[in-house]
Amino acid sequence: MKSTTIASNSRRALCHSQPRARQTRTIRCCVFHPESYSPHPDAIKRRQEAEAARRQRERERSEAQMKQAMGLKWWEGSLPPNMVAVATPRELDMLSRQASASGRTVLINFFQDDCYACRALHGKLKKLAMDHPEVLFLKVNGSTDALRPVFEENEVTKVPYFHCVRDGRVLSRFSASLNPEKLALLRNELLAAGRARQASVISTA
């Protein structure tokens, strides 16, 4: 009995004294080389668009703060050379006639002081005016007593509203906003005006 116990203990000690075979794992390490990374063109474009939108928001915020400090309304202040906020029906008629005589297209923007959509669209309109110097943008404020009859005469019942005028004729009437579909309609009208301008220049050359 004693000899059996000794033998069992000897085997146990022998087992503990022999090291177990270790399992080895191969770990693959991927080294990142920044110079070899090439982002997808769509990702680059999205980042550029986001950065441009951020800068535009900052410019609009700074301009709004400046206007507030100067006591100006949101549609007043710095405007592109081809954008005019008319004060009277006579001024609207005079500028429209001058533009028609020179072959320019006129885009009349009917708006009101308290119209949020008008205010939101104003910054985009300024950018479009800068992109289309061949078009004269005229802003008509229906909140003023002097220009309210112009709204009534043209049966404008919703804002922001637009008339596209060429050669003294209203070519199209439409509403627009920052809604993508409405904004696309506005852009298409401006592109058509640009093509008409080029065609008239070629025909008279």
C-alpha positions in Angstrom: 0.0 0.0 0.0 2.8 2.3 0.9 4.7 1.4 -2.3 1.7 2.2 -4.4 1.3 5.7 -2.8 5.0 6.4 -3.4 4.7 5.4 -7.1 1.6 7.6 -7.6 3.4 10.6 -6.0 6.4 9.9 -8.2 4.3 10.0 -11.4 2.6 13.2 -10.2 5.9 14.9 -9.6 7.2 13.7 -12.9 4.1 15.2 -14.7 4.6 18.6 -12.9 8.3 18.6 -13.7 7.8 18.3 -17.5 7.0 21.6 -19.2 3.9 21.7 -21.3 4.3 22.4 -25.0 3.3 25.9 -25.6 1.0 26.8 -28.5 2.3 29.6 -30.6 0.2 32.1 -32.5 1.3 34.1 -35.4 0.3 37.7 -35.1 0.4 39.7 -38.3 1.1 43.3 -37.9 -0.1 45.8 -40.6 2.1 48.8 -40.9 0.3 52.0 -42.0 2.1 54.1 -44.4 0.5 57.6 -44.6 2.2 58.3 -47.9 0.4 55.3 -49.5 -3.1 56.3 -48.3 -5.3 57.7 -51.1 -8.8 58.8 -50.0 -11.7 58.2 -52.3 -12.6 61.2 -54.6 -16.2 61.2 -53.3 -14.9 61.5 -49.7 -12.6 64.4 -50.7 -15.5 66.1 -52.5 -17.8 65.7 -49.4 -15.1 67.2 -47.2 -14.6 70.1 -49.5 -18.3 70.8 -49.7 -18.7 70.6 -46.0 -15.8 73.0 -45.5 -17.2 75.4 -48.1 -20.6 75.3 -46.3 -19.0 75.9 -43.0 -17.1 79.0 -44.3 -20.3 80.3 -45.9 -22.2 79.9 -42.6 -19.4 81.8 -40.8 -19.5 84.6 -43.4 -23.3 84.9 -43.1 -23.1 84.9 -39.3 -20.5 87.6 -39.4 -22.5 89.7 -41.9 -25.6 89.3 -39.8 -23.8 90.5 -36.7 -22.4 93.4 -38.6 -25.8 94.4 -40.0 -27.3 94.2 -36.5 -24.6 96.4 -35.1 -25.2 98.9 -37.9 -28.9 98.8 -37.5 -29.5 97.3 -41.0 -32.2 94.9 -42.0 -31.4 91.4 -43.3 -31.9 92.4 -46.9 -29.8 95.6 -46.6 -26.1 96.1 -46.5 -23.5 94.8 -49.0 -25.1 93.5 -52.1 -23.5 92.3 -55.4 -23.3 95.0 -58.1 -26.1 93.4 -60.1 -28.5 93.2 -57.1 -30.6 96.1 -56.1 -33.2 96.5 -53.4 -35.6 98.9 -55.1 -37.4 101.5 -53.0 -40.2 102.6 -55.3 -42.2 101.3 -58.3 -40.6 104.0 -60.4 -37.1 102.7 -59.6 -38.3 99.2 -60.4 -39.7 100.3 -63.7 -36.6 102.4 -64.6 -34.1 99.6 -63.9 -36.1 97.0 -65.7 -36.3 99.2 -68.8 -32.6 99.9 -68.8 -31.8 96.2 -68.4 -34.2 95.3 -71.3 -32.7 97.9 -73.5 -29.2 96.4 -73.0 -30.5 92.8 -73.5 -30.1 91.8 -69.9 -32.5 89.4 -68.2 -34.1 90.7 -65.0 -35.0 88.5 -62.1 -37.5 90.2 -59.8 -37.5 88.8 -56.2 -40.7 89.5 -54.3 -40.2 89.2 -50.5 -41.4 90.5 -47.2 -39.7 91.5 -43.9 -41.0 88.7 -41.7 -40.7 85.9 -44.3 -38.3 83.3 -42.9 -38.0 81.5 -46.2 -37.1 84.9 -47.9 -34.5 85.5 -45.3 -33.0 82.1 -45.5 -32.8 82.3 -49.3 -31.2 85.8 -49.3 -27.7 84.5 -48.9 -28.1 82.0 -51.7 -29.5 84.7 -54.0 -26.4 86.9 -53.4 -24.2 83.9 -54.3 -26.3 83.3 -57.5 -26.1 86.9 -58.4 -22.3 86.8 -58.2 -22.3 83.7 -60.4 -24.6 85.3 -63.0 -23.4 88.9 -63.5 -25.3 89.0 -66.8 -28.6 89.0 -64.9 -30.0 91.9 -62.9 -31.5 90.9 -59.6 -34.2 93.3 -58.3 -35.6 92.8 -54.8 -39.1 94.1 -54.1 -40.2 94.4 -50.5 -44.0 93.9 -50.1 -43.9 95.0 -46.5 -43.4 98.6 -47.4 -46.3 100.9 -48.3 -44.5 102.2 -51.4 -44.1 98.7 -53.0 -47.3 97.0 -51.8 -49.1 98.1 -55.0 -46.5 96.3 -57.1 -47.5 93.0 -55.3 -51.2 93.7 -56.0 -50.6 94.6 -59.6 -48.7 91.4 -60.2 -51.1 89.3 -58.1 -48.3 88.1 -55.8 -49.8 86.3 -52.9 -46.9 84.2 -51.6 -43.2 84.8 -51.1 -40.5 84.3 -51.9 -41.8 84.7 -55.5 -39.9 85.5 -58.8 -40.5 87.0 -62.2 -38.0 86.3 -64.9 -38.2 89.2 -67.4 -36.5 89.7 -70.7 -37.2 92.3 -73.4 -39.9 93.8 -71.3 -41.9 90.5 -71.1 -42.4 88.2 -68.2 -41.0 84.8 -69.3 -41.8 82.8 -66.2 -43.4 83.2 -62.8 -42.4 80.8 -60.0 -41.8 80.4 -56.3 -38.4 79.3 -54.9 -36.8 78.5 -51.6 -33.9 76.5 -50.2 -35.9 73.3 -51.1 -33.6 71.4 -53.5 -36.3 71.1 -56.2 -37.2 74.8 -55.9 -33.6 75.8 -55.9 -33.0 73.7 -59.0 -35.8 75.6 -60.8 -34.2 78.9 -59.9 -30.8 77.8 -61.2 -32.3 76.5 -64.4 -34.0 79.9 -65.0 -30.6 81.6 -64.5 -28.9 79.2 -66.8 -31.5 79.7 -69.5 -31.0 83.5 -69.1 -27.3 83.1 -69.6 -27.8 81.0 -72.8 -30.2 83.6 -74.1 -27.6 86.3 -73.4 -24.9 84.5 -75.2 -27.1 83.8 -78.2 -28.0 87.5 -78.5 -24.4 88.5 -78.4 -23.5 85.9 -81.1 -26.4 87.0 -83.3 -25.3 90.7 -83.1 -21.6 90.0 -83.7 
